[in-house]
Amino acid sequence: MAFDGTAPRRRGAEFLGLEFSQLDLDAATDAVTARASLDLPFVYVATPNVDHMVGLSEEPARRPLYERAWLLLNDSRILGRLARHVGMYLPVATGADLAERLFDSVIDPREPITIIGGDAEVIASLKRRYGLTNVRWHNPPMGLKQNPQAIVEAAAFAATQPSRFTLLCVGAPQQEMIAYAIAQRGDAGGVGLCVGAAADYLSGKTTRAPVWMRRAGLEWFYRLISEPRRLGKRYLVDGLRIFSLFAAWRQSASAPDAGPGFSSTASFAA
């Protein structure tokens, strides 16, 4: 189900304290394409997954980054399955899939496109694969989260590069911080896409899990066995916290004195 790109942020379902837009990949692609084709102020799309939700629980100050997003898409089949336990429809529309769909069927190779993040090899590979002729690329320094000036500079770069699409590929919460800063400027246009490792996947630098593993909700396992030293703690320690967070949220959601949006699990039905 698509909706008009001129509309304000779509009201969705509240899950684990965030209001998701409840769009599948087709609807999200339609919405982003419609909005990007109009001469309207900059908006951005955030794609929370389990890692994002755990990080948000540890750093509640991140919340405005997600609340300011125009679309909040579910990037995790695990979140989708947990949502079904409370009768909620939370379709999956991953950032990587959305970026791939746009490159394959929406983005004209000759139009300008802005990319924040990645390295020279990734950008060169993207250009070759999709025949891109007008890429505006900014490679911010490491440690963005603790570098407000670098966030400001990345936002300024994006704002001064008129593009329908700005890909933010520096991981969470850095990419959302930059997107938020761009939106706060008030002088940018187009749609920002907080899509993490999408550029690495689309360029061929990183091999993505086979489709059957993605559909089975096992993409995390593929990534784990591909990079066990880097991702072991994320998936085997930190990621498991999502189940305790879900249990606590579910208990709060069914409590008699819960606030708006948490009155009962019945309110989560699609």
Contacts in CASP RR format, 6 or more apart in sequence:
PFRMAT RR
TARGET T0000
AUTHOR 0000-0000-0000
METHOD contacts of the structure
MODEL  1
MAFDGTAPRRRGAEFLGLEFSQLDLDAATDAVTARASLDLPFVYVATPNV
DHMVGLSEEPARRPLYERAWLLLNDSRILGRLARHVGMYLPVATGADLAE
RLFDSVIDPREPITIIGGDAEVIASLKRRYGLTNVRWHNPPMGLKQNPQA
IVEAAAFAATQPSRFTLLCVGAPQQEMIAYAIAQRGDAGGVGLCVGAAAD
YLSGKTTRAPVWMRRAGLEWFYRLISEPRRLGKRYLVDGLRIFSLFAAWR
QSASAPDAGPGFSSTASFAA
1 23 0 8 1.000
1 27 0 8 1.000
2 26 0 8 1.000
2 27 0 8 1.000
2 30 0 8 1.000
2 31 0 8 1.000
2 34 0 8 1.000
3 10 0 8 1.000
3 27 0 8 1.000
3 30 0 8 1.000
3 31 0 8 1.000
4 34 0 8 1.000
5 31 0 8 1.000
5 34 0 8 1.000
5 35 0 8 1.000
5 38 0 8 1.000
6 34 0 8 1.000
6 35 0 8 1.000
6 38 0 8 1.000
6 40 0 8 1.000
9 21 0 8 1.000
9 69 0 8 1.000
9 70 0 8 1.000
9 71 0 8 1.000
10 21 0 8 1.000
10 22 0 8 1.000
10 23 0 8 1.000
10 31 0 8 1.000
10 71 0 8 1.000
11 19 0 8 1.000
12 19 0 8 1.000
12 20 0 8 1.000
12 21 0 8 1.000
12 22 0 8 1.000
13 19 0 8 1.000
13 20 0 8 1.000
13 22 0 8 1.000
13 83 0 8 1.000
13 88 0 8 1.000
13 89 0 8 1.000
13 90 0 8 1.000
13 268 0 8 1.000
13 270 0 8 1.000
14 20 0 8 1.000
14 261 0 8 1.000
14 262 0 8 1.000
14 268 0 8 1.000
15 79 0 8 1.000
15 83 0 8 1.000
15 88 0 8 1.000
15 90 0 8 1.000
15 249 0 8 1.000
15 268 0 8 1.000
16 53 0 8 1.000
16 79 0 8 1.000
16 245 0 8 1.000
16 246 0 8 1.000
16 249 0 8 1.000
17 249 0 8 1.000
18 48 0 8 1.000
18 53 0 8 1.000
18 56 0 8 1.000
18 63 0 8 1.000
18 66 0 8 1.000
18 67 0 8 1.000
18 72 0 8 1.000
19 67 0 8 1.000
19 72 0 8 1.000
20 48 0 8 1.000
20 72 0 8 1.000
20 73 0 8 1.000
20 74 0 8 1.000
20 90 0 8 1.000
21 28 0 8 1.000
21 71 0 8 1.000
21 72 0 8 1.000
21 73 0 8 1.000
22 89 0 8 1.000
22 90 0 8 1.000
22 91 0 8 1.000
22 270 0 8 1.000
23 31 0 8 1.000
23 71 0 8 1.000
23 73 0 8 1.000
23 91 0 8 1.000
23 93 0 8 1.000
24 91 0 8 1.000
24 92 0 8 1.000
24 93 0 8 1.000
25 91 0 8 1.000
25 92 0 8 1.000
25 93 0 8 1.000
25 94 0 8 1.000
25 97 0 8 1.000
25 98 0 8 1.000
25 101 0 8 1.000
27 93 0 8 1.000
28 45 0 8 1.000
28 71 0 8 1.000
28 73 0 8 1.000
28 93 0 8 1.000
28 98 0 8 1.000
29 98 0 8 1.000
29 101 0 8 1.000
29 102 0 8 1.000
29 105 0 8 1.000
29 106 0 8 1.000
31 71 0 8 1.000
32 45 0 8 1.000
32 71 0 8 1.000
32 98 0 8 1.000
32 102 0 8 1.000
32 191 0 8 1.000
32 193 0 8 1.000
33 102 0 8 1.000
33 106 0 8 1.000
35 43 0 8 1.000
35 70 0 8 1.000
35 190 0 8 1.000
35 191 0 8 1.000
36 164 0 8 1.000
36 165 0 8 1.000
36 190 0 8 1.000
36 191 0 8 1.000
37 164 0 8 1.000
40 189 0 8 1.000
40 190 0 8 1.000
41 183 0 8 1.000
41 186 0 8 1.000
41 188 0 8 1.000
41 189 0 8 1.000
42 159 0 8 1.000
42 166 0 8 1.000
42 182 0 8 1.000
42 183 0 8 1.000
42 185 0 8 1.000
42 186 0 8 1.000
42 188 0 8 1.000
42 189 0 8 1.000
42 190 0 8 1.000
42 191 0 8 1.000
42 192 0 8 1.000
43 69 0 8 1.000
43 70 0 8 1.000
43 71 0 8 1.000
43 183 0 8 1.000
43 190 0 8 1.000
43 191 0 8 1.000
43 192 0 8 1.000
44 68 0 8 1.000
44 69 0 8 1.000
44 70 0 8 1.000
44 166 0 8 1.000
44 168 0 8 1.000
44 176 0 8 1.000
44 179 0 8 1.000
44 180 0 8 1.000
44 182 0 8 1.000
44 183 0 8 1.000
44 191 0 8 1.000
44 192 0 8 1.000
44 193 0 8 1.000
44 194 0 8 1.000
45 69 0 8 1.000
45 70 0 8 1.000
45 71 0 8 1.000
45 72 0 8 1.000
45 73 0 8 1.000
45 95 0 8 1.000
45 98 0 8 1.000
45 191 0 8 1.000
45 192 0 8 1.000
45 193 0 8 1.000
45 194 0 8 1.000
46 65 0 8 1.000
46 66 0 8 1.000
46 69 0 8 1.000
46 71 0 8 1.000
46 72 0 8 1.000
46 73 0 8 1.000
46 176 0 8 1.000
46 179 0 8 1.000
46 194 0 8 1.000
47 72 0 8 1.000
47 73 0 8 1.000
47 74 0 8 1.000
47 75 0 8 1.000
47 93 0 8 1.000
47 94 0 8 1.000
47 95 0 8 1.000
47 98 0 8 1.000
47 194 0 8 1.000
47 195 0 8 1.000
48 56 0 8 1.000
48 66 0 8 1.000
48 72 0 8 1.000
48 73 0 8 1.000
48 74 0 8 1.000
48 75 0 8 1.000
48 76 0 8 1.000
48 79 0 8 1.000
48 172 0 8 1.000
49 74 0 8 1.000
49 75 0 8 1.000
49 76 0 8 1.000
49 79 0 8 1.000
49 94 0 8 1.000
50 76 0 8 1.000
50 78 0 8 1.000
50 79 0 8 1.000
50 220 0 8 1.000
50 239 0 8 1.000
50 242 0 8 1.000
51 172 0 8 1.000
51 234 0 8 1.000
51 238 0 8 1.000
51 239 0 8 1.000
52 66 0 8 1.000
52 75 0 8 1.000
52 172 0 8 1.000
52 173 0 8 1.000
53 79 0 8 1.000
53 242 0 8 1.000
53 245 0 8 1.000
54 238 0 8 1.000
54 239 0 8 1.000
54 241 0 8 1.000
54 242 0 8 1.000
54 245 0 8 1.000
55 62 0 8 1.000
55 172 0 8 1.000
55 173 0 8 1.000
55 238 0 8 1.000
56 62 0 8 1.000
56 63 0 8 1.000
56 66 0 8 1.000
57 241 0 8 1.000
57 245 0 8 1.000
59 173 0 8 1.000
62 173 0 8 1.000
62 176 0 8 1.000
64 180 0 8 1.000
65 173 0 8 1.000
65 176 0 8 1.000
65 177 0 8 1.000
65 179 0 8 1.000
65 180 0 8 1.000
66 72 0 8 1.000
66 176 0 8 1.000
68 180 0 8 1.000
68 183 0 8 1.000
69 176 0 8 1.000
69 179 0 8 1.000
69 194 0 8 1.000
70 191 0 8 1.000
73 93 0 8 1.000
73 94 0 8 1.000
73 95 0 8 1.000
73 98 0 8 1.000
74 80 0 8 1.000
74 83 0 8 1.000
74 90 0 8 1.000
74 91 0 8 1.000
74 92 0 8 1.000
74 93 0 8 1.000
75 92 0 8 1.000
75 93 0 8 1.000
75 94 0 8 1.000
75 95 0 8 1.000
76 92 0 8 1.000
76 94 0 8 1.000
77 92 0 8 1.000
77 214 0 8 1.000
77 217 0 8 1.000
77 219 0 8 1.000
78 217 0 8 1.000
78 220 0 8 1.000
78 242 0 8 1.000
79 90 0 8 1.000
79 242 0 8 1.000
80 90 0 8 1.000
80 91 0 8 1.000
80 92 0 8 1.000
82 242 0 8 1.000
82 243 0 8 1.000
82 246 0 8 1.000
83 89 0 8 1.000
83 90 0 8 1.000
83 268 0 8 1.000
84 90 0 8 1.000
85 246 0 8 1.000
85 250 0 8 1.000
86 250 0 8 1.000
86 253 0 8 1.000
86 265 0 8 1.000
86 268 0 8 1.000
87 265 0 8 1.000
87 268 0 8 1.000
87 269 0 8 1.000
87 270 0 8 1.000
88 268 0 8 1.000
88 269 0 8 1.000
88 270 0 8 1.000
89 269 0 8 1.000
89 270 0 8 1.000
95 193 0 8 1.000
95 194 0 8 1.000
95 195 0 8 1.000
95 196 0 8 1.000
95 198 0 8 1.000
96 195 0 8 1.000
96 196 0 8 1.000
96 197 0 8 1.000
96 198 0 8 1.000
96 201 0 8 1.000
96 202 0 8 1.000
96 208 0 8 1.000
98 193 0 8 1.000
98 195 0 8 1.000
98 198 0 8 1.000
99 167 0 8 1.000
99 193 0 8 1.000
99 195 0 8 1.000
99 198 0 8 1.000
99 199 0 8 1.000
99 202 0 8 1.000
100 198 0 8 1.000
100 201 0 8 1.000
100 202 0 8 1.000
102 165 0 8 1.000
102 193 0 8 1.000
103 130 0 8 1.000
103 202 0 8 1.000
107 113 0 8 1.000
107 130 0 8 1.000
107 164 0 8 1.000
107 165 0 8 1.000
109 130 0 8 1.000
109 131 0 8 1.000
109 132 0 8 1.000
109 133 0 8 1.000
110 133 0 8 1.000
110 134 0 8 1.000
111 134 0 8 1.000
111 163 0 8 1.000
111 164 0 8 1.000
112 134 0 8 1.000
112 135 0 8 1.000
112 136 0 8 1.000
112 161 0 8 1.000
112 162 0 8 1.000
112 163 0 8 1.000
112 164 0 8 1.000
113 132 0 8 1.000
113 134 0 8 1.000
113 135 0 8 1.000
113 136 0 8 1.000
113 163 0 8 1.000
113 164 0 8 1.000
113 165 0 8 1.000
113 166 0 8 1.000
113 167 0 8 1.000
114 135 0 8 1.000
114 136 0 8 1.000
114 137 0 8 1.000
114 138 0 8 1.000
114 157 0 8 1.000
114 158 0 8 1.000
114 161 0 8 1.000
114 163 0 8 1.000
114 165 0 8 1.000
114 166 0 8 1.000
114 167 0 8 1.000
115 123 0 8 1.000
115 126 0 8 1.000
115 135 0 8 1.000
115 136 0 8 1.000
115 137 0 8 1.000
115 138 0 8 1.000
115 166 0 8 1.000
115 167 0 8 1.000
115 169 0 8 1.000
115 199 0 8 1.000
116 138 0 8 1.000
116 140 0 8 1.000
116 154 0 8 1.000
116 157 0 8 1.000
116 158 0 8 1.000
116 166 0 8 1.000
116 167 0 8 1.000
116 168 0 8 1.000
116 169 0 8 1.000
116 170 0 8 1.000
116 175 0 8 1.000
116 178 0 8 1.000
117 137 0 8 1.000
117 138 0 8 1.000
117 139 0 8 1.000
117 140 0 8 1.000
117 168 0 8 1.000
117 169 0 8 1.000
117 170 0 8 1.000
117 199 0 8 1.000
118 139 0 8 1.000
118 169 0 8 1.000
118 170 0 8 1.000
118 199 0 8 1.000
118 200 0 8 1.000
119 139 0 8 1.000
120 139 0 8 1.000
121 203 0 8 1.000
121 205 0 8 1.000
122 199 0 8 1.000
122 200 0 8 1.000
122 203 0 8 1.000
122 205 0 8 1.000
123 135 0 8 1.000
123 137 0 8 1.000
123 199 0 8 1.000
123 203 0 8 1.000
125 203 0 8 1.000
125 204 0 8 1.000
125 205 0 8 1.000
126 132 0 8 1.000
126 135 0 8 1.000
126 199 0 8 1.000
126 202 0 8 1.000
126 203 0 8 1.000
127 133 0 8 1.000
127 135 0 8 1.000
129 202 0 8 1.000
129 203 0 8 1.000
129 204 0 8 1.000
130 202 0 8 1.000
136 157 0 8 1.000
136 161 0 8 1.000
136 163 0 8 1.000
138 154 0 8 1.000
138 157 0 8 1.000
138 158 0 8 1.000
140 150 0 8 1.000
140 151 0 8 1.000
140 153 0 8 1.000
140 154 0 8 1.000
140 170 0 8 1.000
140 174 0 8 1.000
140 178 0 8 1.000
141 147 0 8 1.000
141 150 0 8 1.000
143 150 0 8 1.000
143 174 0 8 1.000
144 150 0 8 1.000
144 151 0 8 1.000
144 154 0 8 1.000
144 170 0 8 1.000
144 174 0 8 1.000
144 177 0 8 1.000
144 178 0 8 1.000
145 173 0 8 1.000
145 174 0 8 1.000
145 177 0 8 1.000
151 174 0 8 1.000
151 177 0 8 1.000
151 178 0 8 1.000
151 181 0 8 1.000
152 181 0 8 1.000
154 178 0 8 1.000
154 181 0 8 1.000
155 178 0 8 1.000
155 181 0 8 1.000
155 182 0 8 1.000
155 184 0 8 1.000
155 185 0 8 1.000
156 185 0 8 1.000
158 166 0 8 1.000
158 178 0 8 1.000
158 182 0 8 1.000
158 188 0 8 1.000
159 182 0 8 1.000
159 185 0 8 1.000
159 186 0 8 1.000
159 187 0 8 1.000
159 188 0 8 1.000
159 189 0 8 1.000
162 189 0 8 1.000
163 190 0 8 1.000
164 190 0 8 1.000
164 191 0 8 1.000
165 190 0 8 1.000
165 191 0 8 1.000
165 192 0 8 1.000
165 193 0 8 1.000
166 182 0 8 1.000
166 190 0 8 1.000
166 191 0 8 1.000
166 192 0 8 1.000
166 193 0 8 1.000
167 192 0 8 1.000
167 193 0 8 1.000
167 195 0 8 1.000
167 198 0 8 1.000
167 199 0 8 1.000
168 175 0 8 1.000
168 176 0 8 1.000
168 178 0 8 1.000
168 179 0 8 1.000
168 192 0 8 1.000
168 193 0 8 1.000
168 194 0 8 1.000
168 195 0 8 1.000
168 196 0 8 1.000
169 175 0 8 1.000
169 195 0 8 1.000
169 196 0 8 1.000
169 197 0 8 1.000
169 198 0 8 1.000
169 199 0 8 1.000
169 200 0 8 1.000
170 178 0 8 1.000
170 196 0 8 1.000
171 194 0 8 1.000
171 196 0 8 1.000
171 197 0 8 1.000
172 194 0 8 1.000
172 196 0 8 1.000
175 194 0 8 1.000
175 195 0 8 1.000
175 196 0 8 1.000
176 194 0 8 1.000
179 192 0 8 1.000
179 194 0 8 1.000
182 188 0 8 1.000
182 192 0 8 1.000
197 206 0 8 1.000
199 205 0 8 1.000
200 206 0 8 1.000
201 207 0 8 1.000
201 208 0 8 1.000
207 226 0 8 1.000
208 214 0 8 1.000
208 219 0 8 1.000
208 222 0 8 1.000
209 218 0 8 1.000
209 219 0 8 1.000
209 221 0 8 1.000
209 222 0 8 1.000
209 223 0 8 1.000
210 222 0 8 1.000
213 219 0 8 1.000
213 221 0 8 1.000
213 222 0 8 1.000
220 235 0 8 1.000
221 235 0 8 1.000
223 231 0 8 1.000
223 235 0 8 1.000
224 231 0 8 1.000
224 232 0 8 1.000
224 235 0 8 1.000
224 236 0 8 1.000
250 265 0 8 1.000
252 258 0 8 1.000
252 262 0 8 1.000
253 261 0 8 1.000
253 262 0 8 1.000
253 264 0 8 1.000
253 265 0 8 1.000
253 268 0 8 1.000
254 264 0 8 1.000
254 265 0 8 1.000
255 262 0 8 1.000
261 267 0 8 1.000
END
